[in-house]
Each structure stands twice: as C-alpha cells, then as structure tokens.
Amino acid sequence: MGSVTETQQYDIPTHCKAGVVINEGPDFHVEVQMVPVPEPGPDDVLIRLNFTGLCSSDIHMMQGDLDTPPMSTFGVRSPGHEGAGIIVKVGANVNNFRLGDRAGVKPLLDTCGSCHLCWDDKETYCKRAIHTGLMTPGTYQQYLVSPARYASPIPDGVPDEVAAPIMCSASTVYRSLVESNLKAGSWVVFPGGGGGVGIQGVQLAKAMGMRPIVVDTGDEKRALSMKMGAEAFVDFKEEQDPTTAVIQIADGVGVHGVFVTAPAAYKTAVSFVGQRVGSMVMCIGLPPVGSLILGTDPCEYIFKNLSIKGTLVGSRRDTAAALDFARRGVLQQISEVYPINRLPEAVEKLRKGQVAGRIVINFNWEE
C-alpha cells in the first residue's frame, strides 16, 4: 500500500477546509469554511483526503428528505461519503494501517460487526451502522477520523480521483449487479445511466460480460456512455418511444435486467423487460421517501417470472472488488474535477441534474 517508515510524522493542522451546509432543508446551500481537525482514538486512523466524490445522496442528506433524522441531529455540518486520501496519524491499537498508506472512506463509517446481518454479508443493513455524512462528518471535510477496521485500503495504480467515487457509486452498483444473478450475455438497461452510479454500472456490466444499454439524454451523456462500453444509447427526449427502442435493441424481446439509478426512471422501469421471462428490476437510486410507488399487475410477475429487488450500498468486500476492477483498468476515470473553492458550484450542478458521470473535488487545488 505504499507505506513510509513508521518514524515519519505528518504536519497536521488544527483546522481544515470543509464544505458546510447552511440552512439545512429544501433551501440549503453550501459554503467552504475552516473547521477543526479531529483527533483519532486508539482504534482509529486520521485520513487526509485528497478527493471527495459528490453523490446524489448528499443532496438528500442536505435536504433531509429520506425520512432519516437530519444531519444537525448528530451535530454534522458536512455531508459526503466518497473520500480517498492518505493516513497521517494512527491510533495506538492500529496494526492494519501505517502512516502513508492510502485509504478510502465509504457511505458507512463503521458497523457493529457482531449482529447476524454483519455475519451474513449484509453489513450495510446493520441497525447500529454509522452513516458517513449523516451521523459523523462526511468527506466534504478534508481530515476525517475512521475506525481502522472499516477504512478501505486503496491499491497502487488506482488514482485518488478514480478511487473516491468507487467508495460509493461503483461498489453500490457492483453489489446490485452481483445480486441480480444475471449471466454473461444478458441485456441490461441503465435508465439514467449517464450519471455517476449508472456509468460505473455500464463499465462493470461490460466487464462482467453483460450487454449494457443506457437511457438518458444529451450529447455529453451519450458520448460518455458509448465510450465507457454501452452497446446502445437511447435519448428519451429524442426517441418517441424509448421503451420500444430498448426492447428492439434487446433482440426484440426485452432486457434481462433493469438497473434503476435515477429515481425518475422508476415510473417506466418495468416496461423495459418487454416479453422477457425471468427479468430482474434492481432498485438502486433513492427517491425522496413516499414520492414514488413501484409495481405492476401481479399477472406480470406470474407470467413473466418477474422479480423486483433493492440493494443498498456496497460492503467492504464489494468495495475491494470494485477497486480491483479499477486496478486492472476496467473502471476508468468518469469524473470532472473541481477545485475545493468551487465545491458550492459543483453541488448546485449536481442538484440540478446537470452532471455527466461524476464530479470529484480536489482538496489540494484552488482557482
């Protein structure tokens, strides 16, 4: 992991830059402020982040529309859960990381490790999990404390700007692809696939032998989708009937899998299966709680052997697997890089749905 000698010490400031939420709720905005650098405990590491990704879930956290307690309940002012950087301080009991190792912070900062969910590869559903950027300061803050046992080692050959989004978007969609149990050769569609989670899904699906189709809009998202391995792109604003277009591409029958990463796409998600028997509709994107209902006539489930399933974020194992895809060159750079002083602008761009791929923030760059 590229360690330095144990005797080396890092100069750690008392304060660091952070994106801070102002007026939490529907009318929030973000400001870059200086905040205190936390101190790691005996089982923790202190990570100096070089990059953070921006995720749509951050918008939900700042707006407070997921039926979770607001960030302010926990005294948290900075969201974010996609961080990559370097360890600059280790606790006395830590033996799995050393100074200078590279490490990432994920949507979960920690879990209990002792419940049946943690034992059964369902750790991301742990009832005592600590959610990064909600219950503890998130990766919009440059220096973060993480339990050493839950931080993700970043392998050599994976740049931080690539590793940061893997902490959430790539590992999340990887988990969904695995749980779909779809085989190589399967047609899969990503409605809203030009965004950060979807475009990582396109790359992973291609690497796993599947045949990805993207439904989205705009030349920028079309170009990115095709570059990253989509076999076809259907522009829902230009195509009179996007569903029919997808079905025709998928052998005139319909897709084997639908991976919904954009909440607006739930309304038409089931339609893409056409007459395909045994299809999976995988729910990934989080809409505001209570805003959408997904379902269809029970006869469709029966006669088409249709399944609808949801998955949450990736586990530590999923993150390690996604990082290995990146190490092998399968997951490529899909992010537009912004300097830290333009974080508020980047958040607004994400809020308006104007991001192709992902935006990552470079803490070490200002304009």
C-alpha positions as CSV (number, residue, x, y, z in Angstrom):
1,M,0.0,0.0,0.0
2,G,2.9,2.3,-0.4
3,S,3.8,2.8,3.3
4,V,6.5,5.1,4.6
5,T,8.6,4.4,7.6
6,E,6.9,4.3,11.0
7,T,9.2,7.2,12.2
8,Q,7.8,9.7,9.7
9,Q,5.4,12.2,11.0
10,Y,3.0,14.5,9.2
11,D,2.3,18.1,9.9
12,I,-1.3,18.1,10.9
13,P,-3.1,21.5,11.0
14,T,-5.5,22.5,13.7
15,H,-8.2,23.3,11.1
16,C,-9.0,22.2,7.6
17,K,-11.3,23.1,4.7
18,A,-14.8,21.7,4.6
19,G,-18.0,22.1,2.6
20,V,-20.5,23.1,5.3
21,V,-24.3,23.0,4.9
22,I,-26.1,26.3,5.5
23,N,-29.9,26.4,6.1
24,E,-30.3,22.6,6.1
25,G,-33.5,21.6,4.3
26,P,-35.1,22.4,0.9
27,D,-33.4,25.7,0.6
28,F,-29.9,24.7,1.7
29,H,-26.7,25.9,0.2
30,V,-23.0,25.0,0.8
31,E,-20.1,27.2,1.9
32,V,-16.4,26.3,2.2
33,Q,-15.3,27.0,5.8
34,M,-12.4,26.1,8.1
35,V,-13.3,23.5,10.7
36,P,-11.3,21.8,13.5
37,V,-9.3,18.7,12.5
38,P,-10.5,15.7,14.6
39,E,-8.3,13.6,16.8
40,P,-8.2,9.8,16.2
41,G,-8.8,7.4,19.1
42,P,-6.7,4.3,19.9
43,D,-8.5,2.2,17.2
44,D,-8.8,4.9,14.6
45,V,-6.8,6.4,11.8
46,L,-6.8,10.1,10.7
47,I,-7.2,10.4,6.9
48,R,-6.2,13.5,4.9
49,L,-8.5,13.3,1.9
50,N,-7.2,14.4,-1.5
51,F,-10.5,13.9,-3.3
52,T,-14.2,13.5,-2.5
53,G,-16.9,12.5,-4.9
54,L,-20.3,14.2,-5.0
55,C,-23.2,11.8,-4.8
56,S,-27.0,12.5,-5.2
57,S,-27.4,11.0,-1.8
58,D,-25.6,14.1,-0.4
59,I,-28.4,16.2,-1.8
60,H,-30.9,14.1,0.1
61,M,-28.9,14.5,3.3
62,M,-28.7,18.2,2.9
63,Q,-32.4,18.5,2.0
64,G,-33.5,16.0,4.7
65,D,-36.0,14.1,2.5
66,L,-35.1,10.5,3.2
67,D,-37.1,10.1,6.5
68,T,-33.9,9.9,8.5
69,P,-33.0,12.3,11.3
70,P,-31.5,15.5,9.9
71,M,-27.7,15.9,9.9
72,S,-28.0,18.6,12.6
73,T,-29.4,16.0,15.0
74,F,-26.0,14.5,15.1
75,G,-24.2,17.9,15.0
76,V,-23.0,17.1,11.5
77,R,-22.5,20.0,9.1
78,S,-20.6,18.3,6.2
79,P,-22.1,15.5,4.1
80,G,-20.2,13.2,1.7
81,H,-19.2,9.6,1.7
82,E,-16.8,9.1,-1.2
83,G,-13.3,10.0,0.1
84,A,-9.8,9.0,-0.9
85,G,-6.6,10.1,0.6
86,I,-3.6,9.2,2.9
87,I,-3.3,8.2,6.5
88,V,-1.5,10.8,8.5
89,K,-2.0,9.5,12.1
90,V,-2.8,6.1,13.6
91,G,-4.1,5.1,16.9
92,A,-2.1,3.2,19.4
93,N,-4.0,-0.1,18.8
94,V,-4.0,0.1,15.0
95,N,-2.0,-2.6,13.2
96,N,-3.6,-2.9,9.8
97,F,-2.5,0.6,8.5
98,R,0.7,2.6,8.8
99,L,1.5,6.2,8.1
100,G,1.4,7.0,4.4
101,D,-0.9,4.2,3.5
102,R,-3.7,5.1,1.1
103,A,-7.3,4.7,2.4
104,G,-10.8,5.5,1.5
105,V,-14.0,6.4,3.4
106,K,-17.3,4.9,2.4
107,P,-21.0,5.5,3.0
108,L,-20.8,3.6,6.2
109,L,-18.0,4.6,8.6
110,D,-18.5,1.5,10.7
111,T,-20.9,-1.3,11.7
112,C,-21.3,-3.3,14.9
113,G,-19.6,-6.3,13.4
114,S,-21.4,-8.7,15.8
115,C,-25.0,-8.9,14.6
116,H,-26.5,-11.5,12.2
117,L,-26.5,-9.0,9.4
118,C,-22.8,-8.3,9.8
119,W,-22.1,-12.0,9.9
120,D,-24.2,-12.8,6.9
121,D,-22.7,-10.4,4.3
122,K,-25.5,-7.9,5.0
123,E,-23.3,-5.5,7.0
124,T,-24.6,-2.5,5.1
125,Y,-28.0,-3.1,6.7
126,C,-26.6,-3.2,10.3
127,K,-29.0,-1.5,12.6
128,R,-26.1,0.0,14.5
129,A,-24.2,1.2,11.5
130,I,-22.7,4.7,11.5
131,H,-23.6,6.6,8.3
132,T,-20.9,8.9,7.0
133,G,-22.0,12.4,6.3
134,L,-25.2,12.0,8.4
135,M,-24.1,10.7,11.8
136,T,-20.5,11.7,11.5
137,P,-18.7,14.4,9.5
138,G,-18.5,13.4,5.8
139,T,-16.0,13.6,3.1
140,Y,-16.7,17.2,2.2
141,Q,-14.3,17.7,5.2
142,Q,-10.6,17.1,4.3
143,Y,-9.4,15.5,7.5
144,L,-11.6,12.6,8.8
145,V,-11.3,10.0,11.6
146,S,-12.2,6.5,10.6
147,P,-12.2,3.2,12.5
148,A,-9.1,1.4,11.2
149,R,-11.1,-1.8,10.8
150,Y,-13.5,-0.2,8.4
151,A,-11.4,2.0,6.2
152,S,-10.8,0.6,2.7
153,P,-7.2,0.2,1.5
154,I,-6.6,1.7,-1.9
155,P,-4.3,-0.4,-4.2
156,D,-1.4,1.1,-6.1
157,G,-2.3,2.0,-9.7
158,V,-5.7,3.5,-8.7
159,P,-5.6,7.3,-8.6
160,D,-7.5,9.0,-5.8
161,E,-9.8,10.7,-8.3
162,V,-10.9,7.3,-9.5
163,A,-10.9,5.7,-6.1
164,A,-13.1,8.3,-4.4
165,P,-16.3,7.5,-6.5
166,I,-15.6,3.8,-6.2
167,M,-16.2,4.1,-2.4
168,C,-19.9,4.6,-3.2
169,S,-21.1,4.6,-6.8
170,A,-19.0,1.8,-8.2
171,S,-19.3,-0.5,-5.1
172,T,-23.0,0.2,-4.9
173,V,-23.8,-0.8,-8.4
174,Y,-21.3,-3.7,-8.3
175,R,-23.4,-5.1,-5.4
176,S,-26.5,-4.7,-7.4
177,L,-25.0,-6.5,-10.5
178,V,-23.9,-9.4,-8.3
179,E,-27.2,-9.7,-6.5
180,S,-29.1,-9.7,-9.8
181,N,-27.5,-13.1,-10.6
182,L,-27.6,-12.2,-14.3
183,K,-25.2,-14.1,-16.6
184,A,-22.8,-13.0,-19.3
185,G,-24.6,-12.2,-22.5
186,S,-27.6,-10.7,-20.6
187,W,-29.1,-7.4,-21.9
188,V,-29.1,-4.8,-19.1
189,V,-30.5,-1.3,-19.3
190,F,-29.5,1.6,-17.1
191,P,-32.2,4.3,-17.2
192,G,-30.5,7.5,-16.1
193,G,-27.2,5.7,-16.8
194,G,-25.3,8.8,-17.8
195,G,-24.9,9.7,-14.1
196,G,-22.2,8.6,-11.7
197,V,-23.7,5.3,-10.5
198,G,-25.0,4.3,-13.8
199,I,-21.9,5.0,-15.8
200,Q,-19.9,2.9,-13.3
201,G,-22.5,0.2,-13.7
202,V,-22.1,0.3,-17.5
203,Q,-18.4,-0.3,-17.2
204,L,-18.8,-3.1,-14.6
205,A,-21.6,-4.8,-16.6
206,K,-19.4,-4.8,-19.7
207,A,-16.5,-6.3,-17.7
208,M,-18.8,-9.0,-16.4
209,G,-19.9,-9.9,-19.9
210,M,-23.3,-8.3,-20.0
211,R,-24.6,-6.0,-22.8
212,P,-25.4,-2.6,-21.4
213,I,-27.9,-0.1,-22.8
214,V,-28.2,3.5,-21.5
215,V,-31.4,5.5,-21.5
216,D,-30.6,9.2,-20.8
217,T,-30.4,12.5,-22.7
218,G,-27.9,14.8,-24.1
219,D,-24.8,14.6,-26.3
220,E,-22.4,14.6,-23.4
221,K,-24.0,11.6,-21.7
222,R,-24.3,9.8,-25.0
223,A,-20.6,10.2,-25.7
224,L,-19.6,9.2,-22.2
225,S,-21.9,6.1,-22.2
226,M,-20.6,4.9,-25.5
227,K,-17.0,5.5,-24.5
228,M,-17.5,3.5,-21.3
229,G,-18.9,0.4,-23.0
230,A,-22.6,0.9,-23.7
231,E,-23.8,-1.1,-26.7
232,A,-26.5,1.5,-27.4
233,F,-27.8,4.9,-26.1
234,V,-31.4,5.8,-26.2
235,D,-32.1,9.5,-25.8
236,F,-35.5,9.7,-24.1
237,K,-36.1,13.3,-25.4
238,E,-35.3,12.4,-29.0
239,E,-36.8,9.0,-29.1
240,Q,-40.6,8.9,-29.5
241,D,-41.0,5.6,-27.6
242,P,-37.8,4.9,-25.5
243,T,-39.2,1.6,-24.2
244,T,-39.9,0.2,-27.7
245,A,-36.4,1.3,-28.7
246,V,-34.8,-0.6,-25.8
247,I,-36.9,-3.7,-26.5
248,Q,-35.9,-3.7,-30.1
249,I,-32.2,-3.4,-29.2
250,A,-32.6,-6.3,-26.8
251,D,-33.3,-8.9,-29.5
252,G,-36.9,-7.6,-29.9
253,V,-37.8,-9.3,-26.7
254,G,-36.7,-7.1,-23.8
255,V,-33.9,-6.8,-21.3
256,H,-32.8,-9.4,-18.7
257,G,-32.1,-6.7,-16.1
258,V,-33.1,-3.1,-15.4
259,F,-30.8,-1.1,-13.0
260,V,-32.6,2.0,-11.8
261,T,-30.0,4.5,-10.7
262,A,-32.1,7.7,-11.4
263,P,-35.3,7.8,-9.3
264,A,-37.3,9.5,-12.0
265,A,-36.9,6.2,-14.1
266,Y,-38.9,4.1,-11.7
267,K,-42.1,5.1,-13.5
268,T,-41.1,3.2,-16.6
269,A,-38.6,0.7,-15.2
270,V,-40.8,-2.5,-15.6
271,S,-41.7,-1.6,-19.2
272,F,-38.1,-2.3,-20.4
273,V,-38.4,-6.1,-19.7
274,G,-40.9,-6.4,-22.6
275,Q,-41.8,-10.1,-23.0
276,R,-38.5,-11.3,-21.5
277,V,-39.2,-14.1,-18.9
278,G,-37.2,-14.1,-15.7
279,S,-36.1,-10.5,-15.8
280,M,-34.8,-8.6,-12.7
281,V,-35.6,-5.0,-11.9
282,M,-32.9,-3.7,-9.5
283,C,-33.7,-0.7,-7.3
284,I,-30.6,1.4,-6.5
285,G,-31.4,5.2,-6.7
286,L,-33.1,6.7,-3.7
287,P,-36.1,8.9,-4.3
288,P,-37.5,11.2,-1.6
289,V,-39.4,9.0,0.9
290,G,-43.0,8.4,-0.1
291,S,-42.7,10.1,-3.5
292,L,-42.9,7.0,-5.8
293,I,-44.5,3.6,-5.8
294,L,-43.0,0.8,-8.0
295,G,-45.1,-2.2,-9.1
296,T,-47.3,-3.7,-11.7
297,D,-50.1,-6.1,-12.3
298,P,-49.5,-9.3,-10.3
299,C,-50.1,-11.3,-13.5
300,E,-46.9,-9.8,-15.0
301,Y,-44.9,-11.2,-12.0
302,I,-46.5,-14.5,-12.5
303,F,-46.5,-14.9,-16.3
304,K,-43.1,-13.3,-16.8
305,N,-41.3,-14.7,-13.7
306,L,-40.5,-11.1,-12.9
307,S,-38.5,-10.1,-9.9
308,I,-38.0,-6.6,-8.3
309,K,-35.3,-6.3,-5.8
310,G,-33.5,-3.5,-3.9
311,T,-29.9,-3.2,-2.9
312,L,-28.2,-0.6,-0.7
313,V,-24.5,0.4,-0.8
314,G,-21.6,-1.9,-1.2
315,S,-19.9,-3.7,1.6
316,R,-16.1,-3.7,2.3
317,R,-15.8,-6.8,0.1
318,D,-17.7,-5.1,-2.7
319,T,-15.5,-2.0,-2.4
320,A,-12.4,-4.1,-2.6
321,A,-13.7,-5.9,-5.7
322,A,-14.6,-2.7,-7.4
323,L,-11.2,-1.2,-6.6
324,D,-9.6,-4.3,-8.2
325,F,-11.6,-3.7,-11.4
326,A,-10.1,-0.2,-11.4
327,R,-6.6,-1.6,-10.7
328,R,-7.0,-3.8,-13.8
329,G,-8.1,-0.8,-15.9
330,V,-11.7,-1.8,-16.2
331,L,-13.1,1.2,-14.2
332,Q,-11.8,4.3,-15.9
333,Q,-11.9,8.0,-15.0
334,I,-15.5,9.2,-15.3
335,S,-15.2,12.4,-13.1
336,E,-15.0,16.1,-13.8
337,V,-12.5,17.5,-11.3
338,Y,-13.4,20.8,-9.5
339,P,-11.1,22.7,-7.1
340,I,-12.2,23.0,-3.4
341,N,-13.3,26.6,-3.7
342,R,-15.8,25.6,-6.4
343,L,-17.5,23.0,-4.3
344,P,-20.7,25.1,-3.8
345,E,-20.9,25.5,-7.6
346,A,-20.4,21.7,-8.1
347,V,-23.1,20.9,-5.6
348,E,-25.6,23.1,-7.4
349,K,-24.8,21.5,-10.7
350,L,-25.5,18.1,-9.1
351,R,-28.7,19.4,-7.6
352,K,-29.9,20.4,-11.0
353,G,-29.1,17.1,-12.6
354,Q,-26.5,18.6,-14.9
355,V,-23.7,16.1,-14.2
356,A,-22.5,13.6,-16.7
357,G,-20.6,10.9,-14.8
358,R,-19.3,12.2,-11.5
359,I,-17.9,15.3,-10.0
360,V,-14.9,15.0,-7.7
361,I,-13.4,17.8,-5.6
362,N,-9.7,18.2,-5.3
363,F,-8.9,19.4,-1.8
364,N,-5.4,20.4,-2.9
365,W,-6.4,22.7,-5.7
366,E,-7.8,26.2,-5.7
367,E,-8.5,28.6,-8.5
